[in-house]
Amino acid sequence: MIAGIDRRLLRNLDLIFLGVAAGLFILGIVNLRSAGGQTGVWKSQLVWFGASLFAMLVMMSIDYHRFQFLGILFYLVCLGLLVAVLFLGPEIHHSKSWLVFGRLRLQPSEPAKLAVVMMLARLYHKREKAGPMGWKELIYPLCLILIPAGLTALQPDMGTTLIFLLFGAGMLLFMGVKKSLIALLVIVALASVPVGWKYILKPHQKTRILTFIYPGQDPLGAGYNLLQSKIAIGSGGVFGKGWRKGSQNMLRFLPEQHTDFAFSVWAEEWGFLLGVVPAILLYLFVLYRGVVIAGEAKDRLGLILALGPVMIIFSHFLVNLLMISGWFPVIGVPLPFFSYGGSFLITLFMMLGLILNVGMRRYVF
């Protein structure tokens, strides 16, 4: 046994998937060393990496079939934390998203994503009826997604709420939904946009959307973050300005450069050819290998347990890149491996551990 994992299972460990993911993390640390300036956030990220590595090993060591029960407990705990943060969390950047324990901060919405995956996997595994789900069958999985998404929206954290909806919708479509019901849900979603705009969105969230539509109307205010990000990406050109030589980053014109806009720093310093394209290819390979592992799972439970994290990582990857390049409103969605954050990093490595878990046990019967 190594770290609680049977040596026979380690023979099936996908070292290529793990190696590429580790490579992305190393690139993220190199980038944080520059983006964080004198704050030393890259050192803190390494400390979080130690906790993340332990969490990944734990997720790998537990037979994933046990998550049918453990997932229920995990889901209920996450819901409890999401409720607690609404009452006990301090307001930071217009939202109550964290529980603070001394110097430590926990963002419950991050592990809640993984809890949703576990519950949907349990449902899919136990579902006996073949064919796409109808309205009655869809109510339960919709609630599993919408309850944590709704609690997250109350914080309010529209970025994380969107991630819940994106990967949740992707998983439901994969599990099978009647086409007529999909059309109805799309109509309801579109009809709810005016209601959400008038009664749900906060003034600063409306401003972000308006800034996305009219980015030049407030270049020194609401539109500042997006314009500086686009300047940083454009100024990197083909080959970049060099590590720690990006003006937007080093002169601190670019805000949130170690979190939401970390990849803007990467693009400015390493350029399109040396930085952006290789990094995106590494991301796509991780996603591809994750899908392959899910496809090779020995049962429906393993399939969803591996595919769900892939969908979460893809949702973050897609929204963040669209956001920093001006194709989507700035809503605070971090980029896996590159953005600073303890709760996000630990959850990310738990998801990697779950994918590897399914892959290691695909030949065990």
Secondary structure, 3 states (H helix, E strand, C coil): CECCECHHHHCCCCHHHHHHHHHHHHHHHHHHHHHCCCCCHHHHHHHHHHHHHHHHHHHHHCCHHHHHHHHHHHHHHHHHHHHHHHHHCCCECCECCCEEECCEEECCHHHHHHHHHHHHHHHHHHCCCCCCECHHHHHHHHHHHHHHHHHHHCCCCHHHHHHHHHHHHHHHHHHCECHHHHHHHHHHHHHHHHHHHHHHCCHHHHHHHHHHHCCCCCCCCCCHHHHHHHHHHHHHCCCCCCCCCCHHHHCCCCCCCCCCCHHHHHHHHHHHHHHHHHHHHHHHHHHHHHHHHHHCCCCHHHHHHHHHHHHHHHHHHHHHHHHHCCCCCCCCCCCCCCCCCHHHHHHHHHHHHHHHHHHHCCCCC
